[in-house]
Amino acid sequence: MQKLDELGMKLSLNGRKYLLDALMLLSEGADRKHLFEAITAKYNRSEESVRVAMKRAIQTTWNSVPNDILQQSYTAKLSPGKAAPTVMEFLYYYV
């Protein structure tokens, strides 16, 4: 997805492919429960490992990409004290 490229999220991050699948499923109308069920079934991974990989991809991006690029590409307001959005905040921002 072009938005993840603009954000600077690395292709090598496993969580990126899960995030892309989640964005596609959400855009097709999947609810939160079925979202993770579909991804875990597709990749034969536990829900916890999928969530951790997604979270790691987001946090790695926030830690490695310059702030000006983050501010241009992700304009949602973050909760005070948070360095990066949660997985669901991130997904719903892009849907």
Secondary structure as UniProt FT lines:
FT   HELIX           2..7
FT   TURN            11..12
FT   HELIX           14..27
FT   TURN            28..29
FT   HELIX           32..43
FT   HELIX           47..64
FT   HELIX           67..73
FT   TURN            80..81
FT   HELIX           87..94
//
